Amino acid sequence: MEGWCRQMELDQRENELPEDILEKMRAAVGSAQLLISQKFQQFRELCEENLNPSTHPRPVASDLAGFWDMLQLSIENISLKFDELHQLRANNWRPLDPPDRKERRLPPPVPKKPHNVVHPPLARDRSLESSEKQRQEARKRLMAVKRAASVRQNSATESADSIEIYIPEAQTRELNCDCRHSKSICVHP
């Protein structure tokens, strides 16, 4: 990622680029630098706290796994941004898909009877579908991570709420009462 950032900064200096491409570069570089300087450092600190038995509260392996899953989503998102920039560079910094004014208008109404003609998707449509599919998969993974963290949080809360007290039999008093409690603590007066 650091290499990608350096390359984009070099491309910014060496090329006369349109503002929209410069914005994409700044967003990708900024996201990557934030991830490297803060999130990776935070993960490292959590790992060190996990290894230190005197740390309180001490993060457990499942906490680290959940944090890493969220980092993975960020890494994938940043990789997609840089992939797009690499494609733009390969295309001499020209937009990959020229904006089509017709796409901004409302789509035509959906026909009531489906047509039996099947057209293969255009290459442009396939790339849009694959990037949309990747975004959908990333969203699903993020939701799964959030659900798992919620379940872990709820189970920790539930286990804290259901504390049981164990009194060894040797420490109980034998009471003489009429309620058939042999060696237990009787609550009757």
Backbone hydrogen bonds in HBPLUS format (Angstrom, degrees):
<---DONOR---> <-ACCEPTOR-->    atom                        ^
c    i                          cat <-CA-CA->   ^        H-A-AA   ^      H-
h    n   atom  resd res      DA  || num        DHA   H-A  angle D-A-AA Bond
n    s   type  num  typ     dist DA aas  dist angle  dist       angle   num
A0005-CYS N   A0001-MET O   2.91 MM   4  6.21 158.0  1.96 152.4 158.0     1
A0006-ARG N   A0002-GLU O   2.96 MM   4  6.26 161.9  1.99 149.1 153.6     2
A0007-GLN N   A0003-GLY O   2.94 MM   4  6.14 160.2  1.98 148.9 154.3     3
A0008-MET N   A0004-TRP O   2.97 MM   4  6.22 157.7  2.02 150.0 155.6     4
A0009-GLU N   A0005-CYS O   2.96 MM   4  6.21 159.2  2.00 153.1 158.8     5
A0010-LEU N   A0006-ARG O   2.95 MM   4  6.16 152.7  2.03 147.2 154.9     6
A0011-ASP N   A0007-GLN O   2.87 MM   4  6.13 157.4  1.92 147.8 154.3     7
A0012-GLN N   A0008-MET O   2.90 MM   4  6.14 147.0  2.01 144.3 153.1     8
A0013-ARG N   A0009-GLU O   3.19 MM   4  6.47 152.5  2.27 141.6 147.7     9
A0014-GLU N   A0010-LEU O   2.95 MM   4  6.15 157.7  2.00 154.4 161.0    10
A0015-ASN N   A0011-ASP O   3.06 MM   4  5.79 136.8  2.26 142.4 148.8    11
A0022-LEU N   A0018-PRO O   3.07 MM   4  6.39 159.1  2.12 151.9 158.6    12
A0023-GLU N   A0019-GLU O   2.86 MM   4  6.08 151.5  1.94 149.6 157.0    13
A0024-LYS N   A0020-ASP O   3.16 MM   4  6.39 152.1  2.24 136.6 143.4    14
A0025-MET N   A0021-ILE O   2.91 MM   4  6.21 155.1  1.97 149.4 156.5    15
A0026-ARG N   A0022-LEU O   2.86 MM   4  6.11 164.6  1.88 151.8 155.7    16
A0027-ALA N   A0023-GLU O   2.93 MM   4  6.09 158.4  1.98 147.0 153.1    17
A0028-ALA N   A0024-LYS O   2.98 MM   4  6.16 162.8  2.01 148.1 152.5    18
A0029-VAL N   A0025-MET O   2.86 MM   4  5.99 173.5  1.86 159.4 161.6    19
A0030-GLY N   A0026-ARG O   2.82 MM   4  5.75 160.3  1.86 144.0 150.7    20
A0031-SER N   A0027-ALA O   2.97 MM   4  6.01 161.6  2.00 143.8 149.1    21
A0032-ALA N   A0028-ALA O   2.98 MM   4  6.14 161.2  2.02 148.2 153.6    22
A0033-GLN N   A0029-VAL O   2.87 MM   4  6.04 165.5  1.89 153.9 158.0    23
A0034-LEU N   A0030-GLY O   2.95 MM   4  6.07 156.7  2.00 147.6 154.0    24
A0035-LEU N   A0031-SER O   3.00 MM   4  6.16 159.3  2.04 145.8 151.6    25
A0036-ILE N   A0032-ALA O   2.90 MM   4  6.13 162.5  1.93 152.9 157.6    26
A0037-SER N   A0033-GLN O   2.83 MM   4  5.86 170.4  1.84 150.6 154.0    27
A0038-GLN N   A0034-LEU O   2.90 MM   4  5.63 154.0  1.97 143.2 149.7    28
A0040-PHE N   A0035-LEU O   2.88 MM   5  6.10 159.2  1.93 174.7 174.9    29
A0042-GLN N   A0038-GLN O   2.79 MM   4  5.98 152.8  1.86 149.5 157.6    30
A0043-PHE N   A0039-LYS O   2.94 MM   4  6.20 154.0  2.01 146.3 153.1    31
A0044-ARG N   A0040-PHE O   2.91 MM   4  6.18 155.4  1.97 146.6 153.4    32
A0045-GLU N   A0041-GLN O   2.96 MM   4  6.25 158.1  2.01 149.3 154.7    33
A0046-LEU N   A0042-GLN O   2.98 MM   4  6.26 154.7  2.04 146.3 153.2    34
A0047-CYS N   A0043-PHE O   2.93 MM   4  6.22 154.5  1.99 149.4 156.4    35
A0048-GLU N   A0044-ARG O   2.95 MM   4  6.27 157.1  2.00 150.3 156.4    36
A0049-GLU N   A0045-GLU O   2.88 MM   4  6.14 154.2  1.95 147.8 155.1    37
A0050-ASN N   A0046-LEU O   2.89 MM   4  6.10 147.9  1.99 143.9 152.8    38
A0051-LEU N   A0047-CYS O   3.12 MM   4  6.43 141.3  2.28 142.4 152.0    39
A0052-ASN N   A0048-GLU O   3.16 MM   4  6.36 124.8  2.48 137.5 151.4    40
A0052-ASN N   A0049-GLU O   3.21 MM   3  5.08 140.8  2.37  94.7 105.8    41
A0055-THR N   A0052-ASN O   3.25 MM   3  5.74 168.3  2.27 117.2 120.8    42
A0063-ASP N   A0060-VAL O   2.99 MM   3  5.31 125.7  2.30 105.2 119.2    43
A0064-LEU N   A0060-VAL O   3.13 MM   4  6.55 157.9  2.18 153.1 159.4    44
A0065-ALA N   A0061-ALA O   2.87 MM   4  6.12 154.2  1.93 148.7 156.4    45
A0066-GLY N   A0062-SER O   2.98 MM   4  6.13 158.1  2.03 143.4 148.5    46
A0067-PHE N   A0063-ASP O   2.98 MM   4  6.22 161.0  2.02 150.5 155.7    47
A0068-TRP N   A0064-LEU O   2.86 MM   4  6.04 159.3  1.91 148.0 154.2    48
A0069-ASP N   A0065-ALA O   2.94 MM   4  6.16 152.0  2.02 145.5 152.9    49
A0070-MET N   A0066-GLY O   3.15 MM   4  6.47 153.3  2.22 144.8 150.9    50
A0071-LEU N   A0067-PHE O   2.94 MM   4  6.29 150.0  2.03 146.1 155.4    51
A0072-GLN N   A0068-TRP O   2.82 MM   4  6.12 152.5  1.90 150.9 158.4    52
A0073-LEU N   A0069-ASP O   3.21 MM   4  6.55 149.1  2.31 142.8 149.5    53
A0074-SER N   A0070-MET O   3.23 MM   4  6.58 155.5  2.29 144.4 150.5    54
A0075-ILE N   A0071-LEU O   2.82 MM   4  6.13 156.8  1.88 154.2 161.6    55
A0076-GLU N   A0072-GLN O   2.90 MM   4  6.14 160.6  1.94 151.1 155.6    56
A0077-ASN N   A0073-LEU O   2.99 MM   4  6.18 157.7  2.04 145.6 151.8    57
A0078-ILE N   A0074-SER O   2.93 MM   4  6.15 162.6  1.96 152.9 157.1    58
A0079-SER N   A0075-ILE O   2.86 MM   4  6.04 156.7  1.92 148.5 155.8    59
A0080-LEU N   A0076-GLU O   2.97 MM   4  6.23 152.5  2.05 146.6 153.2    60
A0081-LYS N   A0077-ASN O   3.16 MM   4  6.50 152.1  2.24 143.3 150.5    61
A0082-PHE N   A0078-ILE O   2.98 MM   4  6.33 161.6  2.02 155.4 159.6    62
A0083-ASP N   A0079-SER O   2.81 MM   4  5.99 149.8  1.90 146.8 156.1    63
A0084-GLU N   A0080-LEU O   3.05 MM   4  6.27 157.5  2.10 146.8 151.5    64
A0085-LEU N   A0081-LYS O   3.12 MM   4  6.46 153.8  2.19 142.5 149.8    65
A0086-HIS N   A0082-PHE O   2.83 MM   4  6.10 153.1  1.90 150.3 157.5    66
A0087-GLN N   A0083-ASP O   2.97 MM   4  6.24 151.3  2.05 147.1 154.9    67
A0088-LEU N   A0084-GLU O   2.91 MM   4  6.22 151.4  2.00 145.3 153.7    68
A0089-ARG N   A0085-LEU O   2.91 MM   4  6.20 155.5  1.97 146.9 153.2    69
A0090-ALA N   A0086-HIS O   2.98 MM   4  6.20 157.8  2.03 143.9 149.8    70
A0091-ASN N   A0087-GLN O   3.02 MM   4  6.22 130.2  2.28 136.7 149.8    71
A0091-ASN N   A0088-LEU O   3.06 MM   3  4.96 131.0  2.31  93.1 107.0    72
A0093-TRP N   A0088-LEU O   2.68 MM   5  4.74 146.4  1.78 144.5 145.9    73
A0092-ASN N   A0089-ARG O   2.99 MM   3  5.03 145.0  2.11 117.1 114.8    74
A0094-ARG N   A0091-ASN O   3.21 MM   3  5.68 153.3  2.29 110.7 118.1    75
A0103-GLU N   A0100-ASP O   3.11 MM   3  5.60 142.2  2.26 109.2 118.8    76
A0104-ARG N   A0101-ARG O   3.16 MM   3  5.55 147.6  2.27 107.5 116.0    77
A0105-ARG N   A0102-LYS O   3.24 MM   3  5.49 146.6  2.36 103.4 112.3    78
A0126-ARG N   A0122-LEU O   2.93 MM   4  6.26 154.3  1.99 152.8 160.5    79
A0127-SER N   A0123-ALA O   3.01 MM   4  6.30 155.7  2.07 148.5 154.1    80
A0128-LEU N   A0124-ARG O   3.03 MM   4  6.31 156.3  2.08 148.0 154.7    81
A0129-GLU N   A0125-ASP O   2.80 MM   4  5.97 156.9  1.86 147.7 154.8    82
A0130-SER N   A0126-ARG O   2.81 MM   4  6.02 155.9  1.87 147.8 154.3    83
A0131-SER N   A0127-SER O   3.00 MM   4  6.17 160.2  2.04 145.1 150.1    84
A0132-GLU N   A0128-LEU O   2.90 MM   4  6.03 156.2  1.95 146.0 153.3    85
A0133-LYS N   A0129-GLU O   2.76 MM   4  5.90 151.0  1.84 144.3 153.3    86
A0134-GLN N   A0130-SER O   2.88 MM   4  6.09 152.5  1.95 143.8 151.0    87
A0135-ARG N   A0131-SER O   2.98 MM   4  6.22 155.1  2.04 144.0 150.4    88
A0136-GLN N   A0132-GLU O   2.89 MM   4  6.15 158.4  1.94 148.6 154.6    89
A0137-GLU N   A0133-LYS O   2.89 MM   4  6.13 160.3  1.93 150.2 155.4    90
A0138-ALA N   A0134-GLN O   2.89 MM   4  6.09 155.1  1.95 146.5 153.6    91
A0139-ARG N   A0135-ARG O   2.87 MM   4  6.14 155.2  1.93 148.5 155.4    92
A0140-LYS N   A0136-GLN O   2.90 MM   4  6.20 155.9  1.96 148.5 155.3    93
A0141-ARG N   A0137-GLU O   2.91 MM   4  6.18 157.9  1.96 148.6 154.3    94
A0142-LEU N   A0138-ALA O   2.92 MM   4  6.15 158.7  1.97 149.0 154.8    95
A0143-MET N   A0139-ARG O   2.90 MM   4  6.15 161.2  1.94 151.8 156.6    96
A0144-ALA N   A0140-LYS O   2.92 MM   4  6.16 153.2  2.00 146.0 153.7    97
A0145-VAL N   A0141-ARG O   2.91 MM   4  6.18 155.8  1.96 149.7 156.1    98
A0146-LYS N   A0142-LEU O   2.87 MM   4  6.13 160.2  1.91 151.3 157.0    99
A0147-ARG N   A0143-MET O   2.79 MM   4  6.00 157.6  1.84 148.3 154.8   100
A0148-ALA N   A0144-ALA O   2.88 MM   4  6.07 160.3  1.92 147.2 152.6   101
A0149-ALA N   A0145-VAL O   2.91 MM   4  6.13 157.7  1.96 148.4 154.6   102
A0150-SER N   A0146-LYS O   2.89 MM   4  6.09 153.7  1.96 145.7 153.3   103
A0151-VAL N   A0147-ARG O   2.84 MM   4  6.12 156.8  1.90 151.5 157.8   104
A0152-ARG N   A0148-ALA O   2.90 MM   4  6.13 162.2  1.93 149.4 154.3   105
A0153-GLN N   A0149-ALA O   2.87 MM   4  6.06 155.8  1.93 145.4 152.4   106
A0154-ASN N   A0150-SER O   2.79 MM   4  6.01 162.0  1.82 151.3 156.3   107
A0155-SER N   A0151-VAL O   2.82 MM   4  5.99 161.0  1.86 152.3 157.6   108
A0156-ALA N   A0152-ARG O   2.99 MM   4  6.11 149.9  2.08 141.9 150.0   109
A0157-THR N   A0153-GLN O   3.00 MM   4  6.24 153.0  2.07 145.2 152.6   110
A0158-GLU N   A0154-ASN O   2.82 MM   4  6.05 161.2  1.86 151.2 156.6   111
A0159-SER N   A0155-SER O   2.93 MM   4  6.03 158.7  1.98 142.7 148.3   112
A0160-ALA N   A0156-ALA O   3.08 MM   4  6.23 143.9  2.22 137.6 147.0   113
A0161-ASP N   A0157-THR O   2.98 MM   4  6.24 138.9  2.16 142.8 154.3   114
A0161-ASP N   A0158-GLU O   3.10 MM   3  5.00 124.4  2.42  92.3 106.8   115
A0162-SER N   A0158-GLU O   3.10 MM   4  6.31 133.2  2.33 145.3 156.8   116
A0171-GLN N   A0168-PRO O   2.97 MM   3  5.60 150.1  2.06 116.2 124.5   117
A0172-THR N   A0169-GLU O   3.24 MM   3  5.41 163.2  2.27 106.9 112.0   118
